[in-house]
Amino acid sequence: MPNRLYKIPKEELQETLDKATGYINALKLLGIGGNSSKKALEKLIKKYNLSIEKLEKNRLEAINKGRRTNCIPLNEILVENSSYENMSRLKIRLISEKVKENKCEECGITEWNNKPLTLQIHHINGIHNDHRINNLKLLCPNCHLQTENYAGANNK
């Protein structure tokens, strides 16, 4: 049986993506479920060149809204010799609290193959507990791989 998703007008798909907090959430809003539908939605986004910019913004806001109110203030994390270790959470906070933009600071891309880009935190000086803001860059995996100290390389 063909996926019902293909019968939905592209304007309705775009409106739904603008309200959603993720692909699965968009499918629920459309009354459709399943992993195969997620793949179909990704194909339609590419086919119709639909924007996922608002969806990404909504996703980050939803993540930020769900964070604990007693979390460590950024000014206590963004220091030399920081004891903070959750880099994925730090990345989300840097973006959601508008300290950094959700794009690669080296090449400027925000998505790859019409999918949201997964950025990585790069410590410029190679010291992984030096979280001072001027030592942190958000990089795409390709740019990160090309840094001199990627994954501890050249650290002495």
N, C-alpha and C positions, 0 to 999 in steps of 0.2 A: 504494500500500500504506500503510495507517495506521501511524503512528509507534508502535513498541513501548512507548515511554515512557508513553503513556496507559493502558496495562494494568497499570502498577506501582501498588500501593496507596500512598496518600498517606503512611502511616506509614513505609514503606520509603524513600520519597522524602525524608522529613524526616531519617531516620537517615543516609542517604547525604549529604545536604547538611551535616549536622553533622560529618561526617568529612572532607569535601572541602575543597580549597584554592581552588576556583573552579568555575564552571559546567562547563567542559570536563572538569576532573578528576572532577566528580560524574558526568558522562555516562560517562567511562571506567570508573569504579567500578561503574556499572550495566551495563557491557558494550555501551554504545551510543555512536555517534559521529556527527559531522557538524554543520555549522552550522545546518541546519534543525532538528536536535534541540535545539540550544541555545535557539532561539527557542521551541520547544515547551516546554522546561523552564521558561523564563521565564514562559510563559503558565500553566503548572501551579502555579508558585510563587504567582502572583497568584490563581488560581482557588481554591486550597486554603488561601490565606493562610499559606504556609509561612514559617518563620523562616530568614533567611540570616545571622543574627547570628554563629553559631559558624563558618560558612563564612568570613565576613569576618575573624574573629579568626584562624582557621587560615591564611588568605591572608597576613595581615600577619606572622604568625610565620614562615611559609615564606620570605617576602621577607627578613625580618630574619636568619633562619638562614643565608641565602645571602650575606649581606654579608661583605665582607672583614674579617678580624680586625684589620688594620692601618689601619682607617678613622680619620678625624680625630675626636677626642673632641668631643662636643657643646659642652663648655665653651669650646673653641677656635673654634667656629663661631658660637655665640650671643653675638656681640660687635658693637660699633659698628665700622664700616669693615671688615667681614668680607670676605675674598676668596672665600668659599664661594659658588658660583653655582648649584648643582643644587637648585632649590626643590622639585621633586617628590621627590627623595631626602630632603631635609630634612623635608618633611611626613611621609613614611613613618617616619623616625626619631623625630620628635616624638611620633607616635602609638604606635609600637611600644615606645619607651622610656618611655612613660607620662608624658611631659611635658605633652602635650595629649590631649584626648579626641577620638575619631573622630566628631565632630558639629560642626555650625555653632555658633560661639560667639555668634552674634547671635540666631538664631531657634531653635536647638536641634535642628533636624531631622537625621536620620541617613540617610534614604533619600528618594527621589523616584520616584513611580509604581512602588513596590515594587522599585526597583533601588537598589543601593548608591550613595550620593551621592559625587560627586567634589568634594572640598573644595579650596579654593585658599588659598594663604598671602597674607595682607594685611599690608603694612607700614603701621602706623597713621600714622606721621609722613611716609609717602611716600618715604622714603629706602631704596632697594632693597638697599643693602648694610649696613643697620643691622638686624642679626639679633638684637638683644637681646630676650630672651623677652618683656619687657613691651611691646615694639613689634610683636610678631607675633600675629596672630589667624588661626584657621582658619575660613574662611567658605564658605558655599554660594555658587554663582555668582550667585544673585539678590541676596543680601545684599552680596556683594563689588561688584557692579555699582552699588549705591546709595551706596558710600562716596565721600567728597569727593575723594579722590585716586586713584580707580580708573584704572589704566593710565596713570599719570603726570599725570592731570588736576589742575589747580590747583597744580602744582609749579613753583616759581620758582627 
